[in-house]
Amino acid sequence: VITGASDGLGKEFAFQIAKLGYNLVLVSRTESKMQAIVDEIKAKNPSFQARILAMDFAQNNDADYEKLKNLISDIDVCVLINNVGRSHSIPVPFLLTSEEEMRDIIQINCLGTLKVTQVVAPALVKRKRGLILTMASFGGLVPTPLLATYSGSKAFLMQWSTALAAELAPYGVQVQVFQAHLITSAMSKIRRP
């Protein structure tokens, strides 16, 4: 299961994991982008299977999480990649950050990640093995002025993941944080490597 799967790192994770022979559940806002990924993978590997769920994490719609639960209920999930994320539209002082942007960053980066994990992790615990990989950022490691809300949200994910790792270790489920730095992606707005 990969969240934020339609662009950037999520899209690359989809290609790399599919290369290893895994089938995928892709969750992101744009169904057409996810379908294009599935079509591209299927062109190279006709036996590849995927399920997609168009979901806007900013909406915090309980029905979306229920759809995800139903979508994975009959499959053997072994990996969850918590990749969905949002940053500031431009670097901005905290005191000038709009309420909508603050809410969306926390809603998507923190609450969305927690709720998806609550949906998927029981399957991993039940099978007594698996991996939860959560995308962090150097901004969570090093406090980042002008990206304060984003930086705080990523620090939260690092601490939460460490605590969750201790809780799930007895069940054979690994929880790891992927510490990304500056990457060329739509979210980072970095245009070239």
C-alpha positions as CSV (number, residue, x, y, z in Angstrom):
1,V,0.0,0.0,0.0
2,I,1.5,3.3,-1.1
3,T,0.0,6.7,-0.2
4,G,0.8,9.8,-2.2
5,A,1.5,7.4,-5.1
6,S,0.7,9.5,-8.1
7,D,3.9,11.7,-8.1
8,G,7.4,12.1,-6.8
9,L,8.7,9.5,-4.4
10,G,5.4,7.6,-4.2
11,K,5.4,7.1,-8.0
12,E,9.0,5.9,-7.9
13,F,8.3,3.6,-5.0
14,A,5.5,2.1,-7.1
15,F,7.8,1.4,-10.0
16,Q,10.6,0.0,-7.8
17,I,8.4,-2.2,-5.7
18,A,6.5,-3.5,-8.8
19,K,9.9,-4.4,-10.3
20,L,10.5,-6.7,-7.3
21,G,7.3,-8.6,-8.2
22,Y,4.8,-7.1,-5.7
23,N,1.3,-6.1,-6.6
24,L,0.2,-2.7,-5.4
25,V,-2.5,-0.7,-3.8
26,L,-2.1,3.0,-4.8
27,V,-3.7,5.8,-2.8
28,S,-3.6,9.4,-4.0
29,R,-5.7,12.3,-5.1
30,T,-5.6,11.8,-8.9
31,E,-7.0,8.6,-10.2
32,S,-5.8,9.2,-13.8
33,K,-2.2,9.6,-12.7
34,M,-2.4,6.3,-10.7
35,Q,-4.0,4.6,-13.6
36,A,-1.2,5.7,-15.9
37,I,1.3,4.2,-13.4
38,V,-0.6,0.9,-13.4
39,D,-0.8,0.9,-17.2
40,E,2.9,1.5,-17.5
41,I,3.8,-1.3,-15.1
42,K,1.3,-3.7,-16.7
43,A,2.9,-3.0,-20.2
44,K,6.1,-4.5,-18.9
45,N,4.6,-7.1,-16.6
46,P,1.1,-8.3,-17.7
47,S,0.6,-10.4,-14.6
48,F,1.0,-7.3,-12.4
49,Q,-2.1,-6.4,-10.4
50,A,-3.1,-3.2,-8.7
51,R,-5.9,-1.5,-6.9
52,I,-6.3,2.3,-6.8
53,L,-8.2,4.6,-4.5
54,A,-8.6,8.3,-5.2
55,M,-8.5,10.0,-1.9
56,D,-7.9,13.6,-0.9
57,F,-6.2,13.4,2.6
58,A,-6.9,17.1,3.2
59,Q,-10.6,16.3,3.4
60,N,-10.2,13.8,6.3
61,N,-13.2,11.9,5.1
62,D,-13.9,8.9,7.3
63,A,-15.7,7.2,4.3
64,D,-12.3,7.3,2.4
65,Y,-10.6,5.4,5.2
66,E,-13.5,2.9,5.2
67,K,-13.1,2.4,1.4
68,L,-9.4,1.7,2.0
69,K,-10.2,-0.8,4.7
70,N,-12.6,-2.6,2.3
71,L,-10.1,-2.4,-0.6
72,I,-7.4,-4.3,1.3
73,S,-9.7,-6.6,3.3
74,D,-9.1,-9.6,1.0
75,I,-5.4,-9.2,0.2
76,D,-2.2,-10.1,2.0
77,V,-0.7,-6.7,2.7
78,C,3.0,-6.8,3.7
79,V,4.3,-3.3,3.2
80,L,2.8,0.2,3.9
81,I,4.6,3.2,2.6
82,N,3.3,6.3,4.2
83,N,4.3,8.8,1.6
84,V,1.4,11.2,1.4
85,G,2.6,14.7,2.3
86,R,2.2,18.4,1.9
87,S,4.5,21.3,2.4
88,H,4.1,25.0,2.3
89,S,3.2,26.5,-1.1
90,I,6.2,28.9,-0.6
91,P,8.6,29.5,2.3
92,V,6.6,31.7,4.7
93,P,7.0,33.0,8.3
94,F,4.8,31.1,10.7
95,L,2.9,34.2,11.6
96,L,1.9,34.7,8.0
97,T,1.0,31.0,7.3
98,S,-2.6,30.8,6.4
99,E,-4.9,28.7,8.6
100,E,-5.9,26.6,5.6
101,E,-2.2,25.7,4.8
102,M,-1.5,24.9,8.4
103,R,-4.5,22.7,8.7
104,D,-3.8,20.9,5.4
105,I,-0.2,20.2,6.4
106,I,-1.1,18.7,9.7
107,Q,-4.2,16.9,8.3
108,I,-2.3,15.3,5.5
109,N,1.2,14.7,7.0
110,C,0.1,13.7,10.5
111,L,-3.5,12.7,10.8
112,G,-3.7,11.1,7.4
113,T,-0.6,9.0,8.0
114,L,-1.9,7.9,11.5
115,K,-5.3,7.0,10.1
116,V,-4.0,5.0,7.2
117,T,-1.6,3.1,9.5
118,Q,-4.6,2.3,11.8
119,V,-6.3,0.8,8.8
120,V,-3.4,-1.2,7.4
121,A,-1.3,-2.2,10.5
122,P,-3.7,-4.7,11.8
123,A,-3.2,-6.8,8.7
124,L,0.6,-6.7,9.3
125,V,0.2,-7.7,13.0
126,K,-2.1,-10.5,12.0
127,R,0.4,-12.0,9.5
128,K,3.2,-11.5,12.1
129,R,5.5,-9.7,9.7
130,G,5.7,-6.6,7.5
131,L,7.1,-3.2,7.1
132,I,5.7,0.3,7.7
133,L,7.9,2.9,6.0
134,T,7.1,6.5,6.8
135,M,8.5,9.4,4.8
136,A,10.2,12.0,7.0
137,S,12.3,14.9,6.0
138,F,15.5,16.7,6.9
139,G,13.0,19.4,7.9
140,G,11.9,17.2,10.8
141,L,15.5,16.6,11.8
142,V,16.7,20.2,11.6
143,P,14.2,22.9,12.5
144,T,13.5,24.8,9.3
145,P,12.5,28.5,9.5
146,L,9.9,29.6,7.0
147,L,8.7,26.0,6.8
148,A,7.8,25.7,10.5
149,T,4.6,23.8,10.2
150,Y,6.0,21.3,7.7
151,S,9.1,20.9,9.8
152,G,7.1,20.2,12.9
153,S,4.8,17.7,11.1
154,K,7.9,15.7,10.0
155,A,9.4,15.8,13.5
156,F,6.2,14.4,14.8
157,L,6.3,11.6,12.2
158,M,9.8,10.7,13.3
159,Q,8.9,10.5,17.0
160,W,5.7,8.7,16.3
161,S,7.4,6.1,14.1
162,T,10.0,5.4,16.8
163,A,7.3,4.8,19.3
164,L,5.2,2.7,16.9
165,A,8.3,0.6,16.1
166,A,8.6,-0.4,19.8
167,E,4.9,-1.2,20.0
168,L,4.9,-3.4,16.8
169,A,8.3,-5.1,17.2
170,P,6.8,-8.0,19.3
171,Y,4.5,-8.8,16.3
172,G,7.3,-9.0,13.8
173,V,6.4,-5.7,12.1
174,Q,9.2,-3.3,11.3
175,V,8.6,0.4,11.4
176,Q,11.2,2.6,9.7
177,V,11.5,6.2,8.8
178,F,12.8,7.2,5.4
179,Q,14.8,10.4,5.9
180,A,14.6,12.3,2.7
181,H,16.6,15.5,2.0
182,L,16.1,17.8,-1.0
183,I,14.5,15.9,-3.9
184,T,13.2,17.0,-7.3
185,S,9.4,16.7,-6.9
186,A,6.2,18.7,-7.3
187,M,5.9,19.1,-3.5
188,S,9.5,20.4,-3.0
189,K,9.2,22.6,-6.1
190,I,12.9,21.8,-6.9
191,R,12.9,21.5,-10.7
192,R,16.2,19.8,-11.4
193,P,18.5,17.4,-9.5
